[in-house]
Each structure stands twice: as C-alpha cells, then as structure tokens.
Amino acid sequence: MPLAFAVAGPALAHGPAPTEAPTIPGLVLGWTLEPAVLLPLLVVALGWIRIVRRVNARHPDNRVPTRRSGAFLGGLAVIALALMSGIDAYDTTLFSVHMVQHLLLTLVAAPLIALGAPITTLLRVASPDVRRTVILPILHSRVTRVLSFPVVAWLVFAGVMWGTHFSPIFDRSLEDPIVHDLEHALYLGAGLLFWWPAVGLDPSPWRMPHPVRAMYVFLQMPQNTFLAVTILNAPAPLYPHYATLARTWGPSVIDDQRIAGGLMWIGGDILFVAAIAAILVGWMAHEKRQEAAVDRRVDRERAALRVRETRLAERLAEERDR
C-alpha cells in the first residue's frame, strides 16, 4: 500500500496556494477524490472484507473479531482523510496543516492498521503451501528479523522524523509531488514498523511483554517532544518554500511554524499517552486471562485429585469388606 502511494507521482501534484484561509469544515469536508490514492485504498479495503468473510466461513467458531476489522478499515479511512480531504489541499501552504497530516499517518492510521492484525488474518486465509513457501519465509527472513527488532524499529521511526524535518527532503517534498508522495509512504511505513511490535497482535520474530511494550512507546514520546520543541523554538523559518510562498491570509510563516511545533508536541503526546494507556489496559486483560487459565488448570487438577481419592477410598473399602 505505501508503494502504491509512492508510485502515484504527478497524479497527486498540488496546484497553486489556496486564496482563502482554511476552516475546520473545509479541512474535513473539502474532499478531492484522487484516483492514485482512492483506488489502492478501495482495493485494500475490498480485499480485506473478502479475506475476513472467507476466514469467518472457514472458522465459524473462531471468527475475525469485529473490532479488528473496524480498526483496519478505520486506519484506511484515516489515510484517506490525510491524503484526500481539505488537509491535503493546504499541506504545502501551511506547515501546521502539514503537521496534522503527518500525525494522522504515523500516530493514528499506522496503529489502527496494526490493531487489525493483518498478518495474522493473512496467515489464516492463506493455503498451507502459500504459508510455507511465501509468508513464513518472509517473516523469518534476515531482513524482517533486523527491521522488526524493536530497537531498530524505534530508531527508524525517530530517524525518519528527525531526518525529514531537518534535511533538504522536507522542503524538496513541498516543491516536488513525487518526493511528497514518497515522504507520505516513508511516514506510513515507519509508523507501521514502529507500531507492529508495540501492538503485538501479529506474529513477529521478536515478542515483547506488555511492560516492555509500554516502555517502548513511552521512550518515543520524549524524542517527539524534543523534536517538537526544536521546531517550536526555531528563530527563523526552517523551510524556504513556506517563507517564499505568496500568501496574504493566515498566520505569519514563523507563527505557522510555531503552531506546527505545538501540534506535534501536544497532539503527539496525547496520542502516545493514549497508546500507553491502551497497552496497560491490554496488559491487565492479559493478566486476567492468565489468572483464569491458571484457575481452570488448578480446578482440573483438583477434580482429578478428588476422582483419584474417591477411587482409592472405594478400593480400600472393598479390601476391608473382603
């Protein structure tokens, strides 16, 4: 899916700067249907629905949870919101709007897709031959083991955030539609890589217990805050594109940049805290399931012991009667 966005190229080219300031209804409702974005999203969504129906038909007693389908399809909807709504119309005009777009891709769409457990669902629908010859070799490959290692995934996510904001890539993406689309794919890919071990629903070469997952996400929050504060306190515009853009409305370039830094700081921290809270709730639910499993095992052992005691008592009674 990120590759489909990356190859979209000039189809996602931005026109001239809008002549009016954005409004909340305009950002949310001002949609432009871009085939290069819409068609891949529709293909993925319809493919997901078909796969889920097939899994449910094969395993009526172990269906794909509705919440997983809702999360996965919700992630696709967030991608559509980021790339086809009014947000996309203003992302090369206002840095603050561009920041909202990046937050949606990395901290909303990516974890929602991971919550859908797409790898698990794909494994369930695939034939044994496909699992053995295609999917499992990819999951067990050296590249996957390296990229999915939590430290590597964490560093890739942080590196993408710093590397794009403090390199010529960001300003180039504002001028070149192809680079802009590649940047979107990079953000989405880095987000999916980061949230894969954090969510922990899909199989992975590396499994982290819930406390480590919470720490893994928590440690990403300070670097996000530091990056946001750096942008917020920059004394001059960071990107020539915004500084030289002819715009007669809205905040000044430096104020818009400060708004973007504030959004990254506050919005990012809120989303990270929400993710940590969700992990802690999942941890408590996991502990309850473990306790229930232990209780059931103990009950079975006690029942078996009572059966043996009853048989022994009956045997002893028979011997006394003799």
PLY file of the C-alpha trace (Angstrom):
ply
format ascii 1.0
element vertex 322
property float x
property float y
property float z
element edge 321
property int vertex1
property int vertex2
end_header
0.00 0.00 0.00
2.76 2.58 0.75
4.35 1.58 -2.57
1.10 2.33 -4.37
1.13 5.84 -2.93
4.80 6.25 -3.77
4.36 5.48 -7.45
1.36 7.77 -7.80
3.69 10.57 -8.88
2.32 13.58 -10.66
-1.27 12.50 -10.13
-1.00 13.98 -6.65
0.52 17.27 -7.80
-0.54 20.33 -5.85
-1.89 23.36 -7.56
-1.30 26.98 -6.54
-1.74 28.12 -2.96
-5.40 28.46 -1.95
-6.66 32.03 -1.94
-8.58 31.70 1.34
-7.68 30.60 4.83
-8.72 27.06 5.77
-11.69 26.35 8.01
-12.36 23.26 10.08
-15.38 22.23 7.98
-13.36 22.88 4.83
-10.44 20.75 6.04
-12.74 17.88 6.99
-15.31 18.07 4.19
-13.37 19.57 1.29
-12.52 16.28 -0.38
-10.83 15.78 -3.72
-11.01 12.22 -5.00
-7.51 11.37 -6.21
-7.58 8.06 -8.15
-3.96 7.33 -7.24
-4.95 7.29 -3.57
-8.56 6.19 -3.78
-8.06 3.11 -5.95
-5.34 1.48 -3.78
-7.41 2.16 -0.66
-10.50 0.63 -2.24
-8.56 -2.41 -3.42
-7.10 -2.97 0.06
-10.47 -2.40 1.79
-12.38 -4.75 -0.53
-9.59 -7.32 -0.29
-9.76 -7.14 3.50
-13.54 -7.62 3.54
-13.25 -10.62 1.22
-10.47 -12.19 3.31
-12.40 -11.71 6.55
-15.53 -13.29 5.06
-13.52 -16.26 3.88
-11.89 -16.74 7.28
-15.26 -16.47 9.03
-16.78 -19.01 6.64
-13.96 -21.48 7.30
-13.88 -20.93 11.06
-17.39 -20.01 12.25
-16.35 -20.72 15.85
-13.23 -18.54 15.60
-14.22 -15.56 13.51
-12.11 -12.46 12.93
-13.09 -10.07 15.73
-15.22 -7.18 14.52
-13.02 -4.72 16.38
-10.03 -5.78 14.28
-11.87 -5.17 11.03
-13.08 -1.85 12.39
-9.53 -0.84 13.32
-8.06 -1.86 9.97
-10.74 -0.16 7.89
-10.58 2.84 10.21
-6.85 3.10 9.50
-7.56 3.16 5.77
-10.17 5.86 6.35
-7.62 7.98 8.24
-5.19 7.64 5.33
-7.95 8.84 3.02
-8.64 11.76 5.36
-4.98 12.74 5.41
-4.42 12.47 1.66
-7.72 13.41 0.02
-9.53 15.81 2.33
-9.00 19.54 2.67
-5.91 18.73 4.73
-4.11 17.68 1.56
-5.16 20.88 -0.20
-3.35 23.03 2.38
-0.37 20.86 3.36
2.07 22.67 1.07
0.65 26.06 2.08
0.61 25.78 5.88
3.21 23.87 7.86
0.67 23.40 10.67
-1.73 21.58 8.35
1.16 19.52 7.02
1.96 18.50 10.60
-1.62 17.32 11.13
-1.25 15.17 8.03
1.92 13.56 9.35
0.40 12.91 12.77
-2.57 11.22 11.14
-0.34 8.93 9.08
2.17 7.97 11.78
0.22 8.07 15.05
-3.37 7.30 14.01
-3.53 5.35 10.74
-0.47 3.16 11.39
-1.50 1.88 14.87
-5.08 1.32 13.70
-3.85 -0.86 10.84
-1.59 -2.75 13.26
-4.58 -3.29 15.58
-6.31 -5.02 12.69
-3.67 -7.79 12.83
-3.35 -8.03 9.03
-0.51 -10.57 9.09
-2.48 -12.93 11.33
-5.54 -12.60 9.12
-3.48 -13.22 6.01
-1.96 -16.34 7.56
-5.42 -17.64 8.40
-6.75 -17.23 4.87
-3.66 -18.46 3.02
-3.32 -22.07 1.94
-0.73 -24.24 3.70
1.53 -24.09 0.63
1.40 -20.29 0.47
2.10 -20.02 4.20
5.03 -22.42 3.96
6.61 -21.13 0.75
5.81 -17.38 0.81
4.57 -15.81 4.04
6.61 -17.68 6.65
9.92 -17.36 4.75
9.35 -13.60 4.57
8.53 -13.39 8.28
11.60 -15.46 9.17
13.96 -13.74 6.74
17.02 -11.89 7.95
15.71 -8.54 6.66
12.45 -8.94 8.59
14.29 -10.00 11.73
16.51 -6.92 11.57
13.79 -4.39 10.71
11.29 -5.79 13.22
13.82 -5.80 16.08
12.25 -3.29 18.49
15.38 -1.19 18.89
15.78 -0.93 15.11
12.07 -0.14 14.59
12.27 2.55 17.30
15.36 4.12 15.76
13.91 4.00 12.24
10.80 5.86 13.38
12.78 8.50 15.26
15.30 8.77 12.44
12.57 9.33 9.85
11.02 12.08 11.95
14.30 13.93 12.53
15.79 13.15 9.13
12.84 14.52 7.19
12.28 17.64 9.27
15.94 18.67 9.39
17.18 17.87 5.94
16.51 19.19 2.42
13.98 16.34 1.97
11.16 18.24 3.65
11.47 21.40 1.59
12.01 19.34 -1.57
8.79 17.46 -0.85
6.91 20.76 -0.82
8.13 21.52 -4.33
8.17 18.08 -5.94
4.95 15.99 -5.90
6.84 12.73 -6.36
9.08 13.42 -3.37
5.98 14.49 -1.45
4.29 11.16 -2.15
7.46 9.25 -1.24
7.55 11.17 2.04
3.99 10.08 2.80
4.92 6.46 2.07
8.01 6.81 4.28
5.97 8.16 7.19
3.33 5.46 6.88
5.93 2.70 6.50
7.96 3.90 9.51
4.76 4.14 11.53
3.69 0.60 10.65
7.16 -0.70 11.51
7.13 1.09 14.88
3.63 0.02 15.92
3.99 -3.62 14.83
5.86 -4.76 17.99
4.06 -2.21 20.18
0.60 -3.58 19.36
1.85 -7.16 19.44
-1.15 -8.83 17.77
0.68 -10.09 14.69
3.41 -12.72 14.75
6.89 -11.26 14.85
10.43 -12.62 15.19
10.59 -10.58 18.39
7.91 -10.61 21.07
7.82 -8.07 23.88
5.85 -8.47 27.11
3.33 -5.75 27.88
5.53 -3.79 30.33
8.31 -3.61 27.72
5.81 -2.52 25.07
4.64 0.33 27.31
8.23 1.42 27.90
8.98 1.12 24.18
6.19 3.57 23.33
6.89 5.81 26.32
10.52 6.32 25.26
9.35 7.53 21.86
7.42 10.37 23.49
10.44 12.39 24.77
12.14 12.39 21.38
8.88 13.52 19.76
8.59 16.29 22.34
12.22 17.35 21.85
11.72 17.48 18.07
8.52 19.49 18.51
10.17 21.94 20.92
13.07 22.36 18.50
10.64 23.31 15.73
8.62 25.48 18.11
11.66 27.50 19.24
13.37 27.83 15.86
14.18 31.57 15.48
13.67 31.60 11.72
11.60 29.69 9.16
13.01 26.22 8.62
11.73 25.72 5.07
12.24 28.23 2.23
9.09 27.01 0.48
6.81 28.36 3.21
8.91 31.50 3.64
8.69 32.45 -0.04
5.08 31.40 -0.64
2.85 34.30 -1.67
0.07 34.18 0.92
-1.99 37.17 2.08
-4.03 35.41 4.76
-3.47 33.37 7.91
-0.62 33.43 10.43
2.87 34.57 9.56
5.38 31.95 8.47
7.12 31.85 11.86
3.80 31.71 13.75
2.58 28.91 11.49
5.81 27.05 12.22
5.27 27.51 15.95
1.72 26.22 15.63
3.09 23.16 13.83
5.59 22.55 16.63
2.85 22.93 19.23
0.61 20.48 17.39
3.42 17.97 17.19
4.16 18.39 20.90
0.64 18.37 22.34
-1.03 16.16 19.73
1.85 13.69 19.69
1.98 13.43 23.49
-1.78 12.90 23.70
-1.65 10.09 21.13
1.37 8.45 22.77
-0.26 8.62 26.22
-3.45 7.10 24.76
-1.38 4.29 23.23
0.41 3.62 26.53
-2.94 3.54 28.34
-4.27 1.05 25.78
-1.21 -1.15 26.28
-1.70 -1.07 30.07
-5.38 -1.99 29.66
-4.33 -4.85 27.39
-1.78 -5.92 29.99
-4.45 -6.09 32.71
-6.75 -8.06 30.42
-3.89 -10.44 29.60
-3.18 -10.96 33.29
-6.84 -11.70 33.95
-6.86 -14.26 31.14
-3.71 -15.85 32.55
-5.22 -15.98 36.03
-8.40 -17.52 34.64
-6.34 -20.12 32.77
-4.40 -20.94 35.93
-7.63 -21.23 37.91
-9.09 -23.59 35.31
-5.96 -25.73 35.38
-5.99 -25.85 39.17
-9.69 -26.76 39.14
-8.99 -29.59 36.70
-6.13 -30.84 38.85
-8.28 -30.70 41.97
-11.11 -32.52 40.21
-8.69 -35.21 39.05
-7.29 -35.48 42.57
-10.77 -35.88 44.02
-11.50 -38.62 41.48
-8.31 -40.46 42.48
-9.13 -40.03 46.18
-12.64 -41.38 45.61
-11.32 -44.39 43.70
-8.72 -45.02 46.38
-11.36 -44.84 49.11
-13.59 -47.24 47.18
-10.68 -49.64 46.71
-9.81 -49.52 50.42
-13.45 -50.10 51.32
-13.60 -53.14 49.06
-10.44 -54.55 50.65
-11.91 -54.10 54.15
-15.11 -55.84 53.10
-13.11 -58.82 51.92
0 1
1 2
2 3
3 4
4 5
5 6
6 7
7 8
8 9
9 10
10 11
11 12
12 13
13 14
14 15
15 16
16 17
17 18
18 19
19 20
20 21
21 22
22 23
23 24
24 25
25 26
26 27
27 28
28 29
29 30
30 31
31 32
32 33
33 34
34 35
35 36
36 37
37 38
38 39
39 40
40 41
41 42
42 43
43 44
44 45
45 46
46 47
47 48
48 49
49 50
50 51
51 52
52 53
53 54
54 55
55 56
56 57
57 58
58 59
59 60
60 61
61 62
62 63
63 64
64 65
65 66
66 67
67 68
68 69
69 70
70 71
71 72
72 73
73 74
74 75
75 76
76 77
77 78
78 79
79 80
80 81
81 82
82 83
83 84
84 85
85 86
86 87
87 88
88 89
89 90
90 91
91 92
92 93
93 94
94 95
95 96
96 97
97 98
98 99
99 100
100 101
101 102
102 103
103 104
104 105
105 106
106 107
107 108
108 109
109 110
110 111
111 112
112 113
113 114
114 115
115 116
116 117
117 118
118 119
119 120
120 121
121 122
122 123
123 124
124 125
125 126
126 127
127 128
128 129
129 130
130 131
131 132
132 133
133 134
134 135
135 136
136 137
137 138
138 139
139 140
140 141
141 142
142 143
143 144
144 145
145 146
146 147
147 148
148 149
149 150
150 151
151 152
152 153
153 154
154 155
155 156
156 157
157 158
158 159
159 160
160 161
161 162
162 163
163 164
164 165
165 166
166 167
167 168
168 169
169 170
170 171
171 172
172 173
173 174
174 175
175 176
176 177
177 178
178 179
179 180
180 181
181 182
182 183
183 184
184 185
185 186
186 187
187 188
188 189
189 190
190 191
191 192
192 193
193 194
194 195
195 196
196 197
197 198
198 199
199 200
200 201
201 202
202 203
203 204
204 205
205 206
206 207
207 208
208 209
209 210
210 211
211 212
212 213
213 214
214 215
215 216
216 217
217 218
218 219
219 220
220 221
221 222
222 223
223 224
224 225
225 226
226 227
227 228
228 229
229 230
230 231
231 232
232 233
233 234
234 235
235 236
236 237
237 238
238 239
239 240
240 241
241 242
242 243
243 244
244 245
245 246
246 247
247 248
248 249
249 250
250 251
251 252
252 253
253 254
254 255
255 256
256 257
257 258
258 259
259 260
260 261
261 262
262 263
263 264
264 265
265 266
266 267
267 268
268 269
269 270
270 271
271 272
272 273
273 274
274 275
275 276
276 277
277 278
278 279
279 280
280 281
281 282
282 283
283 284
284 285
285 286
286 287
287 288
288 289
289 290
290 291
291 292
292 293
293 294
294 295
295 296
296 297
297 298
298 299
299 300
300 301
301 302
302 303
303 304
304 305
305 306
306 307
307 308
308 309
309 310
310 311
311 312
312 313
313 314
314 315
315 316
316 317
317 318
318 319
319 320
320 321
